[in-house]
Amino acid sequence: MSQDEEILAELRRIRELLTPTPPPPARPPPKGISQEFKLFFSEYKVLGLAVAFILGVYLGALVQAMVKDLILPIVALALGQNNVAFKVGPFDVGDFATALITFFIVVLIIFAIVKLGKRYKLD
């Protein structure tokens, strides 16, 4: 074999190695409503979404109760007030303060959960 033929053979091997393999054939669409439902359920992770939603609702309620029953009375005592109704001029801002504090605490908790999930690769 001449040197030119060896070079051509080597170039052909390189071309074969660099040629991408075709993708695997697509899965056939599921047949029947139950198979489609199972595919939908697993593909869109519906169960995980439902669990996250339910836990989020109860987490929000828990944090709101903590803010109303624990944090705001401490703030009221620090400000020298007898009750938790905060007034700024003619405006009662107690409910708004409760919602705002609750929002920030829930955001902090969700941030911590996401950070832990990424640390332990629970994506």
N, C-alpha and C positions, 0 to 999 in steps of 0.2 A: 504494500500500500504506500502510495506516495505521500509526501508531506501535505500536499493540498487536499488529498482525500481524507487524511486524518483530521485536518482542520475542519473540513466540511462535516465530518461525522461528529466531531466535538460540538460544533455549532448547532447541529440538529438535536443533540442531547440537551444542550442548554435551552433551546427553544421549547422542547418538550417539558422541561422542568419549569419554565416560566409561563407556559400556557395555563391559564386558570381552569380548574375543573368546573364543569357545569354544575349549577345548584341542583340539589335533590328535587325530585318532582313534588309539586304541591300536594298537600293532603286533599283527598276528595272531600267535598262538602258533606256534612253529616246528613243522614237521612232520618226523618222522623222528628217530631216536635220534642221528644224527650232527649234525643241526642243533641239537637240544637240548643236546648235549654242547658244541658250539661256543659257544652262548649262555651256558651255565653257566661255561665256561672264561673267557670274556671278561667276563661280568658280575661274577663274584666274584674276578677277577684271581688265579686259581689259580697261574699261572706265577710271578708276582711273589712270592706268598706262599711258594712252594716254594724259590725262589732265596734269599729272606730267611732262611728257616729253615736251609737248608744253610750259608749264610754265617755265620749266628749260631752254629751248632754248631762250625764250624772256628775262628771268632773266639774262642769260649770256650776251645777247646783250646789255641790259640796263647797267649792271655793266661794260662792256667793254667800252661803250660810256662814262660812268662816269669817268673811269680811264683815257681815252685818252683826254677828254675835260676838266676835273676838276683837277684830282690829278697830272698827269704828268706836266701840265703847272706850277703848284705850286712848284713841285720839281725842274723844270728847273729854275724858278725864284730864288729858294733858292740856287741853285748851280751857279747862275750868268750866265746862258746861255740864249740866245735869242730864241732858238727853243727847241723842245722836243726831237730832235734826239740826243740820248746819244751815245758817241763814247768812246770805250776803246781801245786805240791803233788804229789799222786799222779796228776794228770791230764796226759795228753799232748795238747796243744792245737795241735800243728803242722799237722795236716790241717785242723782248723777254721780256723786262721789263714790257711792257703793258700786255702781256699774263700772266706773272708770278703774277703780282699784281691782275689782274682780277681773276685768279684762286684762290688766297688766299681769296679774298673778297667773291667769290661765295661759297667757302667751309665754310667760317664763317657764311654766311647767311643760308646755308643748315643745318649747325650744330644748329643754333638758332631755325630753324623751327622744327627740330627733337626734340630738348629739349622741346619746347612748346607743341608739339604733345604728348610727353610722359607725361608732366605735366598734361595736360587736358585729358589724356587717349584717344587719337584719333588714336590709332594703327590700 
